Amino acid sequence: MELDSLDKKVLEHYRGYVVKKDLAMTIKGGANVPTFVLEYLLANECSTEDENKIQEGLENVKKVLRDHYVNPEESTLIQSKLRESRTYTIIDKISVDLDPQKDKYWASISNSNIKKANISDLLVRKHEKLLLGGIWAIIEMEYDPFIMVGSTSYPFVVKDIKPIQLSSFDNQLLVEKRKEFTKEEWKTLLLRSAGYEPNSEGMDSRKQMLLLMRLIPLVEANFNMVELGPRSSGKSYIYKEITPYALLISGGQGTVARLFVNNTTGRVGSVGEWDAICFDESTDKLFKDRDAIPLMKDYMESGSFSRAGKGGEIAGQASVIYNGNINQPVETVLQTSNLFNPLSDEVNHDTAFLDRINLYLPGWEITKFGPSNFTNHFGFSTDYFSEVLKTQRKTTFYEVIDQYYSLGAHLKQRDTKSVKKIVSGFIKLLHPDGVFTKEDIQDYMTLAFEMRRRVKEQLKRIGGMEFWDTNFSYIDKTTQEETFVGLPEERGSNLIERNPLPPGVCYTATSDGDNVSLIKIEVIAVKGNGKINITGTNNTPVKENIKNTYHYLLANEKTILSEQHSLKNYDINIQISNLLGPYVTEGIGSAVYVAIISAIYCKNLKGGLAVLGNVSIGGAIERTQHFADKVSILSENGAKTVLVPIDNLNELTTIPSSLLGKTDIPFYANSQMLLQKVLE
């Protein structure tokens, strides 16, 4: 392999802490041994560019594995060797359970198939993670057939344990050498250290940042994340292979005793012992005990929980990740339900539980990995890399956003907390020396807004008005410019829903001659005192359009609305969302008009409907400007019907015939005709 410039730089500054990342795969073969175990053995043997030394180191590691690593099919042979020699050193996963009846700890050694090995209380106290799912270790075993419990012999003895991880870690080296790398080089190094090759086909900048987000729960304490995506996209790989400080729990195996506290022994569970807990297959059952759900809600909110019947709060540091498969195109899921729907039925409609998710990673954007997507370049050895990640949990960068930006009105306390934690995570990963720019913060904040807004948008679909405020924005403290952040999945070719539109929802388009934008209008009418609230735009002419339409309705409501549906009895909340294009311009009054009436009467509008034109304060229907451009953007994004003012009739010939074939363009002359054509 030919080294690139980054390989040479990495070897120059971190020799002894880096390995060729494909070496572990070379020797792993079919062995079910985590990457961090292999790279622990490789780091001191193969941290060099010398091919001869690499090959020599590989042979040494292979010999260690041959002599000491236990394949499950060799378990009987290993037990026999231990019996014959009386002592034997193995590399295996070891866990411990307490037998209360015998008041004794028993060790289970996974691949060796040893179920009840004697182990001292001292070793268990020294390595408490043995009780919480177990650890990989170099294990010194003994065989003593004279150890009896009652009339039964238990000859296997765990004499000593050496966990497979660094004995010491110097964070100062990491910080000091960071300045030798550009931001892009450092990002590449992190991704290669996790096993990915960022320069491989299909691995664009967006995907690179999504992959980095999988590391945020390992550097941010008490961070809650969901990732749903296709199979074989590496969702659980990070938490299984890259760090010994994460616990992977299979679906349905979460219990109160394992996760939180054992009320018999008083021992704190996994949330107090691990840096991250990943629930694999979260689309199936999550918890064995229903009692675990309220405890998990408490824990995800505050990082602590109340121990039933004992009083007091118990704290933990573990982040929580829910991974699962999504089996339909995301567009289909959004048309029929919400993006939390594939999760386990235990939680997928529990808004209190779901609102505690800090980040929803769009796993559907990360395609299945092929061999070329895994790196053969140098990266941090996994044992060193896991310590890099763990050490970052001791610092926070929550305050950095406040130096440059203020957050928009729609971000509530949980939204703000989530955004700040995500930005802090990015800084820890990409700027461990604390050196970053305002532009860096803006980039990370934009991604953070998207990941948290995805949570909030699904909550709005489930919980309605309580989660209405989803139009996330930030304000530059220097320029006072406000920027809104949307979601990419709402910018697809079928953006306009083909099913009947929910009450209060209507689509339109605006244009200033150079820029065309696709706009979604959402109106919620709640019992109130006749107030109107407009969000999502600061454009004065647009707000005037909306107010003129509202006042026309108010002045003529006796002929348009029934007495029980008088505007005086409702507070009208209008949200303008720019789904596609640079910004919103005026000319949206007709769409606002039908959306308000649809919301008040709780009537669906026709599926695939969009409305162009404006309603003056006197009720006149105003011709729409840039007619062809607006119809085009609506048709291209799923509109089946675009209603247009009659004054635009002579421009119909400017519409391409290909659009006329898939989109109907009826005309309307007044507000009454408009209502007749829009209702389902």
N, C-alpha and C positions, 0 to 999 in steps of 0.2 A: 504493500500500500504506500502511495505517495503522500507524505504529510503536507497539509496545507499550512498557511501562515499562522492560523489560530492554534493548530496542534503544536507548532514550534514554540509559540508564546506560552501556551499552557504548560508545556514541559519545562520551559525556562523558569517560570515563577512558582509552579506547584508540583515539581517533581517529587515523587514519593506519595503523592495524594491523588494521582490520576492514573487511569488505565485505558487501554483500547477497549471500547465498550462492546465490541463484538466478541472479545475473548471468552466472556462468560457463556455466551450462546454457543461458542465453538466446543466447549467442554461439557456443557450442561447435558446435551443430548436428550435422552428421555428421562433423566433424573428429575424428580420432583423436589428440587432444592432451589430456594429463592436466590435471586440474583445477588442480594446483599451478602449472602453467605459465600458465594463464589468470589465476589470481588473483594471481600475481606481477605481471602486467601491469595488473590491475585495482586493486590495493591503493592505489597513489598517485593514481589517477584518480577513484575512486568511493567513497572512504571518507567519505561525507557523506550526510545525510538530504535534501539539496536535489535534488529530482527533475530539475531542469534541468541541474545539474552532473553528476548520474549519467548522464543521456542524453548529455551532451557527452563525458564520460569513456568511455562505451561506444563512441561513434563513433571516438574516438582509438584505442582498443584494436582495434576492428574494422579500422581502417586499417593498424595495425601487422601484424595477422594477414594482411590481404589482401596486403600488400607483402612480408612476410617469412616467414610460416608456410607450410610446404610440405605440400600434400595429395599423397598418393602418386600420384594420377592426373596430377599436374602435374610430375612429376619430369623429364620430357624438356624441358618448357618452361623449368624452372629452370636446367637444365644449359645450355640455349641462351642464356638471359639472362646467365649467368656467362661464357660464351664471348664474347658480344658486348661486355659491359661490362668484362670482365677482373677485376672485383671485385664481390662481392655479399654481402649479409648475410642469413642465413636463421635461422629458429627451427626446430630439428629435434633428433632424438636422434642422438648420435654415440657410436660405440664404436671401440675400437682392438684390433688383433691384431698379434702379432709374427710376422714371416716369418723364421725362423731361417736358411733357405737364403740369403736376401739380406741378413741381418742388418739388417732394416729394419722399422719400424712402418708399418702401413697403417691409415688411418681409414676406417670405413664410416659413411655418413650415411643413416639409415634411410629416411625418406619421399622423400628426393631420389634414392634408388637409386644413390648413388655408392659403389662398392665398394672402390676402392683410391685413396684420396686421400693425398697426401703430408702428413706431420705431423712436427713436430720432436720430437726426444727430450726437449727442455726442456718442451714442452707436456704430453707424456705423463707426465713425472716430476711436474709440477705438479698434474696431475689424474689420479691413479692409478685412479680409478673408471672411467675410459675403458676399462681393461683388464678390468673386472669387470661386464660387462653394459651399460655405457654410461650416459650422462647426457643430460638435456635441457639445451640451452644456446642462447644467441645466438651464432651461429658466423660469423666473418668469413672468407669464402672468396676465393681468387684462382684465376685460370686462366692457366697458363703451358704452352703446347704444346711448349716446348723442353726440358722435363724428361724425360730418357730414363733408363730402366733397361734396360741391354742395348740391344736394337734397338726396344724398345717405349716409346711415349710415355705418360706418366702425368701429364696436365695439371692435375688438380684438386689444390689446395693448401689445407690448413687453416692460416690465418694466425694466428687468435686465437680464444679461447673465453671466453665469459662464462657460467658456470653459472647456471641459473635458481634462485637462492636468495638469501636476505639476505646482504649483505656483512658486517653486524655485528648483534649481538643483545644487548639489555639485559634480562637476567633480573630486575634489581632493580625495573623497572617492573611486571612481572608480579606479583612478590611483594608490593610495596607496595600495589597496587590491589586485591589479592584481598580485603582486609578490607572493601571497599565492597560486596561481594556476599554474599548468604546462600548456604548450601550448595546449596540447590535452584536458585538463580539461576546459580551457577557450573556446576552439572551441566548445566543447560539450555544455557549458553553453550558448554561443551565439545561437547555433542552437536550443536548448531547449527554449530559450527566444523567438525565432521566431516561436515556435510551433512544430518544428520537433523533432523526436527522432533519433539521430545519431546511436544508437546501435540497431536499428530495422533491420529486414531482408531486404537485398538488398541495405542498405545504406552504401556503402563502402566509403573509403577515398576520392576517386575521386568525387563521388556524393556530399559528404559533402562540398568539396571546391566549387563545382558548385553552391550549395545552398547559400553558403556564398557570392558568387559574386552578388547575387540578392540584397545584402545589400550595395554594393559599391556605387551605385548612391545616397544613403542616407548619406554617410559619405564624399563623394567627390562632391564638387560643380561643376556644368557645366560638368557633365559626361554623355556621350551618349552611350546607350546600346540597342542592339537588342536581343530578345530571341524568337525563334520559336521552337515549340515542340508540343507534343500531347495534347489533351484536358485533363482536370482534373489533371494536373501536378503542379498546384499551381502557375502559372506564375504571376498572378496579386494579389495573396493573400497578399503578403508582403505590397503592396502599398495601399491595401484597408483596411486591418485589423490591421496591426502592428504599424502604425504611423498616427497621425493626421496631419502630415506635408507633406503628399503626396496627389496628386490629380489624380484620375482615370477618364480618359475621354473616353467615348464610341466612337466607330468608326464613323468617319465623322462629329464629333461635334467641331473640332478645327476651331475657327474663329480668325481673326486678333484682334478684340476687346477683345475677351476672353483671348487669349494667350499673346498678346503683348501690345497693347495700344488702348484705346478708343479715337479716334480723336475728339469726341464731348466733352468728359469730361476731357481728358488729363490723365486719370487714367491708370497707368501701369497694365498690365494684369497678368496672372498666373505665367509667368516666373520670375516676380519680387516679388511674394508673397509666393510661395511654394518652398519646398526643392526639390521635384521631381514631374514630370508630367509623368504619365504612359498612353500611348495610348493603350487601350485594343482593341483587334480585329484589329490589324494593317494590316492584310491581306485584310481587306475591305477598304473602303474609310477612309482617315485620316482627311482631312480638308474640311470644308464647303466652304472656300474661297481659290481660286487658289493663291491669293496674299499672303497667309500665307506661301507658300513654300519657296520663296526667303528670306522672313524674318527669317524663321526657319533655313535656310542654314547659314545666317549671325550669328544667335544666337548660333547655334551649333559649329561654328568655333571659335567665340571670346567671347561668353557670353554677347554680346550686339547686338543692332540692331539700324538702323536709322529709325526715325519716319518720315513717308512720309509728305513732305510739311512743317515740323516744324523745321527741322535742328537739329543737335546734336545727340549724341549717348545715348541710354538708356540701362542700364546694368541690368542683372538679375543673380541669383545664381542657378536657378532650373536645376537639371539634367533631361534628357529626356530619357524615356524608351519606346521602341516599342515592344509590345508583340503580338503574333499571333499564329495560329495553322498551323502546317505543316502536310498535309494529305497523303503524300507518304513517303516511306522509303527514307532516305537521299541518299542512293546509287542511287536510281532511279532519284531523283532530280539532282544529280551531273552528271548523264549520259546524261540528256536531257537539262539541263539549268544551273542554279547556285542557291546558297542557299539564295540569296536575291529575287529570282523570286516569292516566295509566298507572298511577301509584296504587298501593294497596288500599282496599276499601276501608281499612281501619282509619285512614287519615285523609283520603283524597277529597273529601268535602268538609273537613274540619278546618274552618278558616282560622281559628285561634292557633292551631298547630302550624298551618302553612304560612301564616304571617310571620312566623319566627325564622323562616328561611331567608338567609342573607343574600344568597346568590343562586340563580337558576341558570346553569350552564347549558347552552343549546347543543347537546351532544349530537343531534341530527346533522350538524354542520361538520362533524369530524367523521370522515368516511372510514371504512374498514382499512386497517393497516396491511400493507404488503411488505415483503422483505426489504425493499428499497427504502422504506420509511424509517427503518431502524439504522442507527449510525454505526459506522466502523471506525470513527475518529476517537480522539482522546476526550475523556470527560472525567469529572471527579469520580473516584471510586465510591461505590454506594455507601460504604460505612462512613467515609468522610462527608459525603453529600448529606447523609441523614443527620449528621451532627451540625452541619451548616444550617440546615432547615430548623432543627430543634433549638439552636442557640438564638435564632431570630425571634422566637416566641417571647423572649424576655424584654423586648423593646416594643414601642408603639410609635406610630406616626399619624395618630388620629387628627392632630391639630393642623396638619400641613395645608389642607384645603382652605382653612380660614385665613391663611396668609394672603391668598389671591382671589378667592371666590366666596360668594354667599349663595346659599341654596334657595331654590324657588319655593313658592308658598305651598305647593302640593306635596312636598316631602315632609312627612310626619316624623315622629321620633324614631320609629323602627327603620324607616327609609334612610334617614340621616345616619343612624348608627351603622346600617349595612354598607352604605356608600363609603363611609370613612374607614370601615374595616377592610373593604376591598382595596381601596387606594393604599392603605397602610401595608397590606399584603404585597402589592406590586412593588412598593418602595423597598421593602425588606428583601424581596427577591432580586430586583434589578439594581438597587442602590444601597447595598449593605453598609457602605461608608457614609450614608446620609447626604450625599451630594447629588442634587437633582435640580431641574429647572421648572419654571412655571408651565412650559409647554408639556413637560413630562406629566405634571399633575393633571393638566387638562385632558391628555390622552387617557390616563388611567381613570379619571373621573367619568369621562364619557362612557367607557366600558362598564364602569360600576353602575352608572345610572341605568344602562340597558339591562344589566343582569338583575338588578333589584326591581326595575319597572316590570320585567317579565313576570315576577312573582305577583306584583300588585295587579296587573292586567287580568291574571287568572282569578285572583280573589274578587275582582270586580264582576267577572262572569258568574262566580259562585255566590257571592254575598251581596251584590248590588250596591245600593247607595252608600253603605258604610265604607266602601273602598273606591269611591268615585274619583278621588283625587289622584290621577295617574299621569297627568301631563307634567313630567319632571323637567326641570330647567335649572340652570345656574347663571349667576350674574357676575360678570367680571368687575371686580371692585375698582379697577382703574378706569375702564371705559363705560361702565354701567350697562353694557350690552348684555341682553338676556338671550341664552341659547337653550332651545328645547331639544330633548333627546328622545328619539322614537325607537321602534323595534324593527329589525330587518324582516321578521316573518310577516309583518304587516305591509310589506312593500312588494308582494308577489304579484303575478299576472292575474290571479283571481282574488285580488284584494277586496273587490266589491262582492259582497255575499250574494250567492245565487239563491239561497233560501229566503223566504219572506223576512224582511228586515225587522229587527226588534222595534217595538214602539219607541219613538223618539230618535231613531237613527236614519240619517239620509246622507247621500254622497253628492258632491258637486266638484267643480273645478274652477280655478281662477288663473288669470294670466295678465301680465303687464305688457305683452307684446314680445318679450324676449324669453321669459321664464313661465312655464306652465306648472301648476301644482294640483295634486289630487287631494281633496279635502273631505274629511269625515266630520259630520255634525252629529253630536249626541246631546239629546235634551232629556232631562229628568224633571218631571213635575211632581212636587210634593205639596201636601196641604200646608197652606201658609197665608201670607198677608199681601200678596201681589208684588213680591220683590223679584228682580231679575239679576242673575249673577252670570257673568261671562268670563270664561277662562280659556287659556290656550293661545291667546293672541294679544299683543299690545298695539296692533295697528289701528289707529284712530278711525280711518274711513271704514274699516271692516266692522268695528264696534258700532259705528253710526248706522251702517246697513242693518245690523241686528236690532238695534234700538228702534229704528224707523219701522221695521217689520212688526216688532212687538207693539209699538204704539198704534199702528194701523189696526192690528187685531183688537187691541184694547178699546179703540174708538168705535169699532164696528162689531163688537162681540155679540150684540143682540141679534144680529142677522147671520152671524157665522157660528156662534157657540150656543149651546143650551144654557139656561140659567144656572143649572147645577155645575156646569163646567166653566163658570166665569173665571177669568184670569185673576180677579180679586181674591179668589179662594186658594190660589196656588203660588208657591215660590217656584220660579222657573230657573233651572240651572242649565246653562248652555256651554258645552265644551267644544272647541274647535281644534281638530287634530290634523296637522299637515302630514299626510302619509307618504307623499312622493313629490319632490320638487323643493325649491329653496325657501319659499315663504308664501304666506297667504296674502291675497290682495282683495279689493272690494268686488261686489257683485254676487253675493251669496244669499240675498234676502229670500228668494223663492224657496230654496232648500230649507232655510231656517223656518219659514212659514209652515211648511208641511210637517217638519219635525216637531214643532211646538204642538200642533193640533194632534198629531199622532201620539205624542206623549200624554196629553191631557185625556184623550179618549182611550188610551191603551190599545190602539189599533196598529196592526202590522202594516208596513208599506210593502209594495210588491218587491219580490226578490230581484236583485240585479238592477235596482232603480237608482238613477241619478237625475238631479234637477238643475237646470241652468236658468239664469235670469235673476232679476231683482224686483222687489216690491217697494214702491215708493211709499212715503208716509200717507199719501192720498189714495193708495191702493192701485196705482197704475203699474202695469207690467212693463218693465224696461228691457229693451233689447240687450242681449248678451254680447260682449265684445270678444273678438278672437274666437269666434264660433267653432271653426274647424279644428283648431288646436285643442280646445277643451273637449270636444266630442271624441277626438282621437285618444287622448290620455285616458278618458273614462272607458271607452270601448276596449282599449288594450289591457285594461286592468279589471275586466270582468263585467262591465255594465251591459245588461241585456236591453235596457230601455233608458233613453236620455230624453227627458222632457225639455222642450225649448220654446221660448216666446215666439208668437206668430210673426213678430217683426223680423225674425231671422229666416223666414221661409225662403226668400229669394237667394239665400246663401247655401241652400241644400246641395246645389251642384258642386260646391267646393269640397264636399266630403268624398273621400275615395270610395269607389264601389265595393272594395273589399270590406270596409267597415259597415256599409249599408247592408251587406249580406249577413252580418252577425249581430247588429245592434239596431233596434227600432228607434226611430226619431220622430215621435208624435209632437204636435205643437199645441200650445194653449194660448188663449187670448185674455183670460182674466183669472182671478184667484179661485172662483167657483169651479171653472173648467179644470183648473190645476188639481183641485182636491178630488174631483171625479176620476181623474186618470191615475192617481197615485195609490189609492187605497187597495189593499189586497181583497 
